[in-house]
Amino acid sequence: MPCDPEALVDRIEAGHILTAEEAESLLATPDEATFRLVAAASRLRRRHFDRTVKVNYLVSLKTGLCPENCTYCSQRLGTEAEILKYTWLKPEEAVRQAGFGIAGGASRVCMVASGTGPTDRDVERVAGMVGDLKQQHPRVEVCACLGFLKDGQAQRLREAGVDAYNHNLNTAESKYPEICTSHTYADRVDTVTRADDAGLSPCSGLIAGMGETHAQLVEAILALRALDADSIPVNFLMPFDGTPLEGYWELTPLECLRILAVVRMACPEKELRIAGGREMHLRALQPIGLEVANSIFLGDYLTSEGQDAEADLAMIRDAGFTVLGASAGDAADEAAEAGATVELRRRGAGTDQRANA
């Protein structure tokens, strides 16, 4: 019998910990009952985060040219995806790019580099970038995502001012050999643990829509809970051309909402971020996703373009949320700038331009 989501949230608020059986039952919620599930999960979101949305901004320090063979990744070994490929940005360019996101309202900058993991020289390179960034923007949080960490590297990043470290589990341990053979699930857990032990806030999430069962999806969610990740980005598979998962598409907007709701109910007090793939999978339901998630990426991703940053901020505002860290003056300015203008029709009937249909 399906769980009653309102009664289950009552119990979670009283200290109950969501079980695997309950999580699977929630994922099986029929489409017509999904908004009821979202409404229940939104109580936990409001209790811990009120109506704020944390805005994050990605800076890809090094893109492509990765020797790993993760099937979902456009940067993988042998990829035929026509992505940008470049080696390390110069420090001043990395800081300049981060500044665009901060100006747009981001309170956290995620500095990401492709590859198996950094050399000690790479760590020093990033440490210098972080120092420069924080000198210009002392209040910004920095999350590094550089791959697998070796001895001492997490500590050096912490000393340099890095606040968090992202390393996603991506999927369930039982599913992992199907999506990657160049490293193991245990390798990923090891790096999250190293970051946590060094005092970096652990950020670790998953990718939904890679052919996993509901049981495997729940396995991944509960593994993230067991790791005590402070921030959980939920990505939805982007089936890039030129990758083994090219054209693979199994998610619906309502299924994505159910996944977000289950993560919230499993990890009620954790930062839950709607990450890559939200535009193509949630589509018109993106604002509804914010009823359970309290964090998004602003603008573009690592190798794909996202929704316009202005549209992201308008979506947050129009759904009745406020950007975390924005002052009342900022909100007033945004509202004043939000007035839409009437666009006169110049296409369709009576013109030689194609109709908007």
N, C-alpha and C positions, 0 to 999 in steps of 0.2 A: 504494500500500500504506500502511495506517495506520502512524503512528509508534509505536514502542515507548516508552511514557512513562518507564519506569524508565531505559532506556538514554539517553533524551534528557536526563533530569535529571542523569545521570552526566556527560554532556558539558557541560551548563550549569554544573554545579559546577566543571568544569575550565576554564571560561571561554568556552564556546560561546555565541553570541548567537542566540536563536530567530529563525528565518526566517519569512517570510510563508507559504511552502508548508507548513512544519511546523505553524504555528499553525492553518491551515485544516484540516490533517489531524486535529489534536487536536479541533477543534470538531466534526468529523464522527464522533467516537468514538461507537459505539453505546451505547444505554442500559445494556446489561448489563456494559459495560466501564468505565462512568463512575467507579465507586468506585475502580477501579484507577488511573485518571488522577488522581483527587483524592489518593490515597495517595502517588503519585509527587510531585505538586506540593507536598504538605504537607512533604516533606523540605526544600524551599527555604524554606518559611514558618518551620519550626522552626530552621533554620540561622541565619536573620537576626533572628527575633523570639521564638524559644523558644516558650513557651506563654502569652505575654501578649496581652491584647486592649486596645487603646487605645479609650477611650470618649469620644465627642464629643457635644456637645449643641448643638442649634440654637436660636437666638433670632431670631425673625422681627421685625425692627425696623419694617418697613413692608410690608404685604401687599396684593396685588392692584393694580389701577389701572396696569398696565404697558402702554406703547404698542407693544411689540414683538408680532409675530404668530406666535411659535413654536407649532407645531401641537400639541405635547405638553403645553403648559403651561396649568394652570388659572387662571393670573393674566394670560393673554394679552389683547391688544386684542380687545374684543368678546366676551369669554368669557361663557358662560351658566352656568358652574359656580357653584354656590351656596356659595362660599367666604367666609371672613371677609375683609373689606376695611377697612383702616384706614391712616391716615398715621402718621408717625413716633411711636414710643413716647417717652415722656419719659425722660430719662437715668436717673433713679432707678428707673423701672419696668424698663428694659432690664437694669440691673445686678441688680435683684431676681430677674428671670426667669432670668438666667444663674446666679445662686446656687443655684437649685433643681437644675440639672444638675450643678454642682460638688459639691453635697451628695450627689448620687447616684453620684459616682465619676468624673465627667467630668474629664479633664485638658486638654481643649481645648474652647473655646466658639466656635461659628461664628456670627458676627453678620451677618445677611443682610437686605438691603433690595431690594424689587422695583423694577423700572424699568430704563431704558436704561443709566444710569450716574449717578454722583453729581455734584452741583454742588460747587464748592469749599466752600460753606457746609455742605453735607451732610457732606463730609469732616471739617470742623471739629467738627460735631455728633458724629460717630462717634469722632473723636479724644478728645473729652471723655468719652464713655462708656467708652472703653477705659482712660483714665487712672483713672477712678473704680473700674472693675472691678479693675484691677491693684493699686490701693491696698488694696482689701479682700481680694483673692485674688492675691497677688504671684506665685505659682507657676503660675497657669493660663496656658495658651497661648491666644492669640486669633487666629482666622482671620476675615478680613473677606470678604464677598461682596456687592459693591455694584454690579456691572455693569461696563461699559466704563470704563476709566480714561483720564484726560487728563493732559497734561504736569504733572509735579510732584505729582500726587495720591498715587501709590504711595510716593514719598519721604516725604510728610507723614504717611501712615499708619504707615510704619516708624518715624519719629521719635516718634510717639505711643505706640508700644509694640505695634503689631500685629505678629504673628509670621509670619503666612501670608496668602495671598490665594487665594481660590477663584474660578475662572472655567472652567467645563467646556467642552470642545470638543463634547461631546454625541454627535456621530456623525462619520462619515467626511466628508472634503471632498467626495467624489463624491456623497454623499447629501444634503449640506446644503441645496441649493436646494429640495429636496422638503419640508423641515420648517420652513424660515424664509426669508422674502424681505425682511424689514425691516432685516436686517444680513447680513454675510457671515461665512463661516468665517474668512477672513483677519482680520476684526475681532477675533474671539475669540483667535486666536493672538497678535495684537498686544498684547492686554491681559495675557495670561499672560507674555509677554516683558517687558512694562513692570514687572510685579510682580517678576519674577526679577531684572531689572537693578537694581531698587531695594533688593535684599537681602531681600525677602519670600520665604518658602518657597512655591514654586508648587504649588498644589493644583488639579488638573484631571482630570476624568473623563469618563464617557460614560453614555448611556442606551441600554440594550439592549431590543430588542423593538419597534422602530418600523418594521419591514418591511425592515430592512437585510439584505443577503446576508451569508454568512459572510466573503466576501472584503472587504466593506465594514466589517464588525466588526473584522476583523484590521487593515484600513487605519487605523481609529480607534485601536486599541490601540498600533500601532507609531508613530503620530503622537504619542501621549502619551509614549511612550518617547523619541522624538526630541526632544521638548520638555524632557525630563529632569524631569518633574513629580515632586516628592518624595512627594506623596500622591495616590492615584488612587481617587476614589469611583466605584463601579460602581452605577448606578441601573438598575432594571428598570421599564419603562414602566407607569405607573399611568394607565389609560385613563379619565380623569375624564369624567363626563357633562358635556355642554356644551362639549366641545372637539372639534376635527376628528378626533381619534383615539379618540373615545368608543366603548367596546365592543371596541376592537382588542386581541386577545389571542392571542399566538402562542408564548409561552414556556412551558416545563415546568420543574419543579424540577430535573430532571437537566440540562436545557440550561443553566440558570442556573449550576449547579455547573461545567459544562464551560467556560463563559465566565470564571468566576472563576479556574479552574485555568490557563487560557491567559494571562490577565493576569499571574498570579503567575509563570509560566514565562517570559513576555516581559520582566517587570520584577521579577526575583527579590528585590531588596533594597529595593523601594519599599513604603511603607505602602499597603496595599490595603484599602479600606473598602467593606463592604456597606452601601449607602445606600438611598435610597427604593425602595419596592416589595418589600423582602426578605420581609416577612410574607406578602404575597399571592401571591408567586411561588415562593419557596423553601419556604414553609409548614413542614411537619414536618422538612424538611432544613436548616433554619437552622443548627443546631449543626454540621452537616457543613460548611457554608460556612466556618465558623471554622477548619477544618483548612487552608484556603488563604489566607483573608483574616485580617488581624490587627487590624481596626478596624471599629467600628460606630457608628451614631448611637444614642443612648439616647432612648427615648420617642418623642415626636411629631416630625413633619416640618413643612414650611412651611405647607401647606394641608390636610394629611391627618393623621389620628391613627395612631400606631404602636402596637406592642405595649406593654403596660404596662412601665414602667421596672423594676419589681421582677421581672417575668418575664424581661426582658433580662438582668438581673444573675444571676438564677437559671440561665438558659440558659448563660451564660459559666461559671459555677461548676460546674454539673452536667456540662458537657462536659470538665472537667478543665483549664480555663484560669483565669488570674488577671487581674484588672483592672490595667492598667499604672499603677504609682504607689501601689497599695494596699499597706499594711504587713501584716505577719504578723498583727498584732492585728486589723486590719480583716477579714482573711480568716477568723479565728477567730470574730469576731462574726457575720459573715455565715453561717458554718456553723451557729452556735448558733441563728440565727433561721430556718434553713431547714427545721426540723422540720415536717412536714406534720401536720395534724390530720384525723381521720376525719370526713367530713361525712355525717351520718345522712340516709338517703333520706327525702324528703318528697314524692316525685312518682312517677307511674307506677302500677303495680298496687296496689290497695288505697287509692288516693287519687283525688281529683277533679282532680289536676294532670297536665298532659301528660307522657308518658314522655320520658326522655332518649334519643331514638332518631330 
